[in-house]
Amino acid sequence: MSIQTKDYAFVRNKLLNKEEIALLDVREEDPHAQEHPLFAANLPLARIEIDAFGKLPKKNISIVTLDDGEGYSLLAAQKLIDLGYSDVSIFVGGVQGWKAAGGEVFKDVNVPSKSFGELVETKRHTPSLSAQEVKQLIDAKEDVVVVDVRRFDEYNTMSIPTGISVPGAELVLRLPELAPNPKTKIIVNCAGRTRSIIGTQSLINAGIPNEVNALRNGTIGWTLAGQELDKGQTRKFTEVDSGTAKEAAARSRSVADRAGVKRASIADLDIWKTQSDRTTYFFDTRTPEEYEAGHLPDFRSVPGGQLVQETEMVAPVRGARIVLTDPSNGVRANMPASWLAQMAWDVYVLDDIKASELTEKGLWNPPLPPLPTVETVDAQTLSAWLKLDSNTIVVDFSTHAHYVKGHIPGSWYALRSQLADAVEKIPQVDRYVLTSTPSQLSYFVAEELKALTKSDVVVLEGGNGAWMAAGLELEKGPSHLASLPLDRYKRPYEGTSVDPAAMQAYLDWEFGLVEQLGKDGTHHFWVL
């Protein structure tokens, strides 16, 4: 069956007309980050079966797959058609074809959000202080509170001295009790620029009485100034009383109203969930802990600050409807919604949720297609095989980051998208056992590996999670790599050992994003 193709004009017109389209860059994340169109969402070929139903909820959405000439776009399109998607095309000529047609390409990841953040600063002149100025305030023991708006794990890795973890959407709710004196200066930091700009501007938009400044260039700027970061800090925001929450709710609702955020009720959900001609995403923007304690059915946990930072990762259909909920007081939904509205999303906040309606508990389970029928083995049996049988090898299809953190001793890391090359590096044996995090991924790789090796291929039931739950030993580090770790682009602001030149190059790139937005012209961004 031949698969139809689409060109630059088709994609551009969809974006300009605010029509739904999923332009999917199906390469691994690292090549995606080297250059891609602004709204090309990264959905690697290797993960299509486990990610598609959650990220592309409507089967009739217009999908265009994109690669850079490797052939992945054809393979991905076929997989999507096999999964039941009815309007799937391949982008003609890949990334080079996009450029040849005059399309703008962008580096890095989360580019729509990062370029929007730069636009906000340009339009609103969001106030900021240099790393040196902030250090002087801290050293002089001035009345200053530093709030770190990244995920807690990022804050825990490295942070500004005295900083407190307050992920972005929590700011308007938590700050009044962290800094009850309106004369206290507030410093908002992230790793680079975007989240601190959005966090600072959120507090200003909400009318917080304190003076608020972003830490210019975040932990990168701090490091480039030759200043020491803290490591392993655990300071977190605290719960707030009902009066503080009520005032924060009023402030955040006012901002959302000014941004044109629409309101929704439980009754709307039933209509939207069954609507065939419209994609709707449902996100719970509270903390993961609150979500797990009780949430609405079909809502995914995406804390609001990260949602604004990484929108295309969870909502790859540009032009879709996004519905947010914060059942406790609305603040963590209204503030992110105000930003998504300015990013030209059709965004709603769900009002008047009763505690009795939060009937689901635990983690979000992404919808999956039926798993292929494959031979499986349990963790204890596999452990025995590995001790007794040198003709069994485990191949791990988790992300490189997961693999390095801990894997079955002796197992090989491989990328599904590079499987033919990986097989050449892995020793030939009579039996391969596949594992992964999430465990379902291995099931979809089994037949592909069998065809390449002609050996027995078995899947570990429950994947790496089952191995760990059985209390079996793990090995750490990049011990057996059959594939290059292309599945994750190394952010220049992650970790504690980044080359200063790479940090500076990242900042220079961010400064150029507003000009690139102008050249692209498809974004519809505006600033309150």
LUMZA-960361 format. One record per residue (C-alpha): residue in three letters; x, y, z. Coordinates in steps of 0.1 Angstrom, whole numbers, padded with zeros to 4 digits, always signed. Example, Ala and Ser with C-alpha at 12.3 -4.5 7.8 and 13.67 -1.06 7.14 Angstrom:
<rs>
ALA+0123-0045+0078SER+0137-0011+0071
</rs>
This chain:
<rs>
MET+0000+0000+0000SER+0014+0034-0010ILE+0013+0061+0017GLN+0004+0096+0007THR+0028+0125+0010LYS+0024+0161+0021ASP+0046+0192+0015TYR+0056+0224+0032ALA+0026+0244+0019PHE+0001+0218+0033VAL+0017+0218+0068ARG+0022+0256+0069ASN-0015+0262+0059LYS-0027+0239+0086LEU-0006+0259+0112LEU-0016+0293+0098ASN-0053+0283+0099LYS-0051+0269+0134GLU-0063+0235+0121GLU-0054+0203+0139ILE-0022+0187+0127ALA+0004+0164+0143LEU+0037+0170+0126LEU+0058+0141+0141ASP+0096+0140+0140VAL+0100+0103+0143ARG+0138+0103+0147GLU+0154+0098+0181GLU+0156+0129+0204ASP+0192+0138+0198PRO+0190+0141+0160HIS+0156+0158+0164ALA+0173+0184+0186GLN+0199+0193+0160GLU+0173+0208+0137HIS+0135+0205+0132PRO+0105+0227+0123LEU+0090+0248+0152PHE+0060+0226+0158ALA+0075+0192+0149ALA+0068+0171+0180ASN+0093+0144+0187LEU+0077+0109+0187PRO+0104+0084+0180LEU+0097+0055+0157ALA+0109+0032+0185ARG+0081+0043+0209ILE+0051+0047+0185GLU+0031+0017+0199ILE+0035+0027+0235ASP+0030+0065+0230ALA+0006+0070+0201PHE-0027+0063+0218GLY-0019+0087+0247LYS-0005+0115+0226LEU-0028+0111+0195PRO-0062+0103+0210LYS-0082+0108+0178LYS-0077+0082+0151ASN-0087+0106+0123ILE-0062+0134+0131SER-0041+0146+0102ILE-0006+0131+0109VAL+0025+0139+0089THR+0057+0120+0098LEU+0091+0136+0093ASP+0127+0123+0093ASP+0159+0134+0077GLY+0162+0109+0049GLU+0168+0078+0071GLY+0135+0061+0061TYR+0120+0063+0096SER+0090+0084+0084LEU+0078+0056+0061LEU+0082+0030+0088ALA+0064+0052+0114ALA+0036+0060+0090GLN+0030+0023+0084LYS+0030+0016+0121LEU+0004+0044+0127ILE-0018+0031+0100ASP-0015-0004+0115LEU-0026+0011+0148GLY-0058+0024+0131TYR-0049+0060+0122SER-0067+0069+0090ASP-0051+0102+0078VAL-0013+0095+0078SER+0012+0111+0054ILE+0049+0114+0050PHE+0066+0148+0047VAL+0082+0151+0013GLY+0120+0154+0015GLY+0123+0153+0053VAL+0140+0181+0072GLN+0161+0191+0041GLY+0129+0194+0021TRP+0114+0217+0048LYS+0145+0239+0045ALA+0146+0238+0007ALA+0109+0251+0007GLY+0120+0281+0029GLY+0109+0266+0062GLU+0127+0278+0094VAL+0144+0251+0115PHE+0152+0252+0152LYS+0178+0236+0175ASP+0172+0220+0209VAL+0140+0207+0225ASN+0108+0223+0238VAL+0114+0251+0213PRO+0078+0264+0211SER+0079+0271+0249LYS+0114+0285+0250SER+0108+0308+0221PHE+0076+0319+0237GLY+0094+0327+0269GLU+0119+0349+0250LEU+0090+0367+0234VAL+0074+0373+0268GLU+0106+0389+0281THR+0110+0410+0249LYS+0074+0423+0251ARG+0071+0427+0289HIS+0107+0436+0298THR+0105+0410+0326PRO+0128+0422+0353SER+0160+0402+0361LEU+0191+0404+0382SER+0226+0391+0373ALA+0241+0362+0392GLN+0266+0386+0408GLU+0238+0409+0420VAL+0218+0380+0435LYS+0249+0366+0452GLN+0255+0401+0468LEU+0219+0401+0481ILE+0223+0366+0496ASP+0258+0373+0511ALA+0246+0406+0526LYS+0217+0386+0542GLU+0192+0410+0526ASP+0155+0402+0530VAL+0153+0379+0499VAL+0137+0346+0490VAL+0150+0325+0461VAL+0124+0302+0445ASP+0135+0275+0421VAL+0107+0267+0396ARG+0122+0235+0380ARG+0111+0200+0388PHE+0123+0189+0423ASP+0148+0164+0409GLU+0165+0192+0389TYR+0166+0214+0420ASN+0180+0186+0441THR+0208+0180+0416MET+0220+0217+0418SER+0205+0248+0431ILE+0212+0285+0441PRO+0223+0288+0477THR+0192+0294+0500GLY+0169+0284+0471ILE+0135+0267+0478SER+0119+0243+0454VAL+0086+0258+0441PRO+0077+0243+0407GLY+0063+0270+0384ALA+0026+0265+0387GLU+0028+0265+0425LEU+0043+0300+0427VAL+0012+0322+0429LEU-0003+0298+0455ARG+0028+0293+0477LEU+0047+0325+0476PRO+0025+0346+0499GLU+0034+0322+0528LEU+0071+0319+0518ALA+0074+0357+0517PRO+0046+0372+0538ASN+0064+0405+0540PRO+0056+0425+0508LYS+0091+0442+0512THR+0108+0408+0507LYS+0126+0406+0474ILE+0117+0375+0453ILE+0143+0359+0430VAL+0129+0333+0406ASN+0154+0308+0390CYS+0155+0279+0366ALA+0185+0263+0348GLY+0185+0287+0319ARG+0159+0314+0311THR+0124+0302+0301ARG+0109+0289+0333SER+0123+0318+0354ILE+0109+0344+0329ILE+0075+0327+0329GLY+0076+0323+0367THR+0086+0359+0374GLN+0060+0372+0349SER+0034+0349+0365LEU+0039+0366+0399ILE+0038+0401+0383ASN+0007+0392+0362ALA-0010+0380+0394GLY-0003+0412+0412ILE+0019+0399+0440PRO+0030+0430+0460ASN+0067+0420+0463GLU+0095+0431+0440VAL+0101+0401+0417ASN+0132+0394+0395ALA+0143+0365+0375LEU+0178+0352+0381ARG+0193+0362+0347ASN+0203+0330+0328GLY+0196+0308+0358THR+0220+0282+0372ILE+0240+0285+0339GLY+0245+0322+0346TRP+0255+0314+0381THR+0281+0289+0370LEU+0295+0311+0342ALA+0300+0338+0369GLY+0323+0314+0387GLN+0299+0310+0417GLU+0293+0278+0436LEU+0259+0259+0433ASP+0245+0239+0462LYS+0239+0202+0456GLY+0214+0178+0472GLN+0191+0204+0487THR+0156+0193+0498ARG+0139+0225+0508LYS+0103+0225+0495PHE+0073+0248+0495THR+0048+0243+0524GLU+0010+0240+0525VAL-0010+0272+0527ASP-0040+0281+0548SER-0075+0286+0533GLY-0072+0324+0533THR-0040+0324+0513ALA-0055+0298+0489LYS-0086+0318+0484GLU-0067+0350+0475ALA-0044+0331+0452ALA-0075+0316+0435ALA-0089+0350+0428ARG-0056+0363+0415SER-0051+0334+0392ARG-0086+0335+0379SER-0082+0372+0371VAL-0051+0364+0350ALA-0068+0335+0332ASP-0098+0357+0324ARG-0076+0384+0310ALA-0058+0359+0288GLY-0091+0346+0274VAL-0090+0312+0291LYS-0124+0294+0287ARG-0143+0276+0314ALA-0157+0241+0314SER-0178+0218+0336ILE-0180+0181+0342ALA-0209+0179+0317ASP-0186+0192+0289LEU-0162+0163+0294ASP-0185+0136+0283ILE-0191+0154+0250TRP-0155+0161+0244LYS-0144+0125+0252THR-0167+0112+0224GLN-0161+0139+0199SER-0147+0124+0167ASP-0137+0156+0149ARG-0117+0173+0177THR-0086+0163+0197THR-0089+0171+0234TYR-0061+0166+0260PHE-0070+0163+0297PHE-0043+0173+0322ASP-0043+0175+0360THR-0018+0202+0369ARG-0013+0196+0406THR+0016+0179+0422PRO+0020+0142+0413GLU+0014+0133+0449GLU-0020+0151+0449TYR-0029+0135+0416GLU-0021+0099+0428ALA-0042+0104+0459GLY-0073+0110+0437HIS-0080+0124+0403LEU-0107+0125+0376PRO-0109+0096+0351ASP-0090+0101+0318PHE-0069+0130+0332ARG-0031+0127+0329SER-0007+0141+0356VAL+0013+0170+0341PRO+0024+0196+0367GLY+0015+0230+0353GLY+0050+0245+0352GLN+0064+0216+0331LEU+0033+0217+0309VAL+0041+0252+0299GLN+0077+0243+0294GLU+0072+0210+0275THR+0038+0214+0259GLU+0046+0196+0226MET+0059+0165+0245VAL+0024+0158+0259ALA+0002+0176+0233PRO+0018+0170+0199VAL-0014+0179+0180ARG-0011+0216+0173GLY-0046+0232+0172ALA-0060+0207+0198ARG-0082+0216+0228ILE-0065+0214+0262VAL-0085+0210+0294LEU-0068+0217+0328THR-0079+0209+0362ASP-0068+0217+0397PRO-0096+0205+0419SER-0083+0220+0451ASN-0084+0257+0443GLY-0078+0262+0406VAL-0046+0281+0409ARG-0024+0255+0393ALA-0048+0252+0364ASN-0055+0289+0359MET-0019+0301+0358PRO-0007+0275+0332ALA-0039+0280+0312SER-0032+0318+0310TRP+0002+0310+0293LEU-0012+0283+0270ALA-0038+0307+0258GLN-0011+0332+0249MET+0007+0303+0231ALA-0025+0301+0209TRP-0039+0269+0224ASP-0077+0264+0227VAL-0075+0261+0265TYR-0102+0255+0292VAL-0101+0252+0329LEU-0125+0228+0346ASP-0144+0244+0374ASP-0164+0232+0405ILE-0149+0197+0409LYS-0162+0178+0439ALA-0139+0156+0459SER-0163+0127+0453GLU-0156+0129+0416LEU-0119+0122+0421THR-0125+0085+0418GLU-0092+0074+0402LYS-0061+0068+0423GLY-0024+0061+0414LEU-0003+0068+0384TRP-0016+0075+0349ASN-0017+0044+0327PRO-0013+0053+0291PRO-0037+0036+0267LEU-0020+0009+0247PRO-0027-0014+0218PRO-0029-0051+0225LEU+0005-0066+0232PRO+0018-0091+0207THR+0018-0127+0217VAL+0054-0136+0226GLU+0072-0161+0248THR+0079-0147+0283VAL+0100-0155+0313ASP+0097-0144+0349ALA+0126-0126+0367GLN+0136-0155+0390THR+0139-0180+0360LEU+0158-0154+0340SER+0182-0150+0370ALA+0188-0187+0370TRP+0193-0188+0332LEU+0220-0161+0335LYS+0239-0180+0362LEU+0238-0213+0344ASP+0237-0205+0307SER+0263-0184+0289ASN+0241-0188+0257THR+0215-0163+0270ILE+0219-0125+0266VAL+0196-0098+0279VAL+0190-0068+0256ASP+0176-0037+0273PHE+0155-0012+0252SER+0150+0013+0280THR+0162+0049+0276HIS+0200+0052+0279ALA+0194+0072+0311HIS+0174+0043+0326TYR+0200+0018+0315VAL+0229+0037+0331LYS+0210+0042+0364GLY+0206+0004+0368HIS+0202-0026+0345ILE+0203-0064+0347PRO+0240-0074+0350GLY+0256-0082+0316SER+0226-0068+0296TRP+0232-0048+0265TYR+0217-0014+0257ALA+0201-0011+0223LEU+0179+0013+0204ARG+0151-0002+0185SER+0155+0023+0157GLN+0191+0011+0153LEU+0184-0026+0158ALA+0201-0040+0127ASP+0233-0022+0136ALA+0230-0032+0173VAL+0227-0069+0164GLU+0261-0067+0148LYS+0277-0056+0181ILE+0258-0080+0205PRO+0274-0115+0207GLN+0255-0142+0188VAL+0237-0166+0212ASP+0209-0191+0210ARG+0185-0171+0232TYR+0179-0133+0237VAL+0158-0120+0266LEU+0143-0086+0260THR+0136-0061+0288SER+0127-0025+0290THR+0112+0004+0310PRO+0083+0006+0304SER+0080-0032+0301GLN+0055-0032+0272LEU+0081-0018+0248SER+0100-0052+0246TYR+0069-0070+0234PHE+0068-0048+0202VAL+0105-0054+0195ALA+0105-0092+0199GLU+0095-0101+0163GLU+0119-0076+0148LEU+0148-0090+0167LYS+0138-0126+0159ALA+0138-0118+0122LEU+0173-0103+0124THR+0189-0131+0146LYS+0170-0163+0139SER+0175-0171+0176ASP+0149-0177+0203VAL+0136-0143+0216VAL+0119-0142+0250VAL+0105-0112+0269LEU+0110-0106+0306GLU+0075-0103+0322GLY+0072-0069+0339GLY+0105-0057+0324ASN+0131-0041+0346GLY+0105-0032+0372ALA+0098-0069+0379TRP+0136-0076+0382MET+0139-0049+0408ALA+0108-0060+0426ALA+0123-0094+0429GLY+0152-0079+0448LEU+0177-0090+0422GLU+0211-0074+0416LEU+0215-0044+0393GLU+0246-0032+0375LYS+0251+0006+0370GLY+0269+0026+0342PRO+0272+0024+0304SER+0287-0011+0304HIS+0275-0027+0271LEU+0263-0002+0246ALA+0252-0017+0212SER+0238+0016+0202LEU+0249+0052+0206PRO+0226+0070+0232LEU+0207+0090+0206ASP+0174+0087+0225ARG+0182+0117+0246TYR+0196+0151+0237LYS+0220+0162+0265ARG+0206+0196+0276PRO+0234+0222+0281TYR+0219+0231+0315GLU+0216+0195+0330GLY+0240+0180+0355THR+0270+0195+0373SER+0298+0190+0347VAL+0288+0210+0316ASP+0313+0227+0295PRO+0311+0265+0300ALA+0313+0270+0262ALA+0282+0248+0257MET+0264+0268+0284GLN+0272+0301+0267ALA+0263+0288+0233TYR+0229+0277+0247LEU+0222+0312+0261ASP+0233+0328+0227TRP+0208+0304+0210GLU+0180+0314+0233PHE+0186+0351+0226GLY+0181+0345+0189LEU+0148+0327+0192VAL+0125+0358+0189GLU+0141+0366+0155GLN+0136+0330+0144LEU+0099+0331+0155GLY+0095+0361+0132LYS+0110+0342+0103ASP+0088+0312+0109GLY+0055+0331+0112THR+0032+0302+0121HIS+0030+0305+0159HIS+0001+0329+0166PHE+0018+0337+0200TRP+0007+0369+0218VAL+0017+0384+0251LEU-0007+0396+0278
</rs>
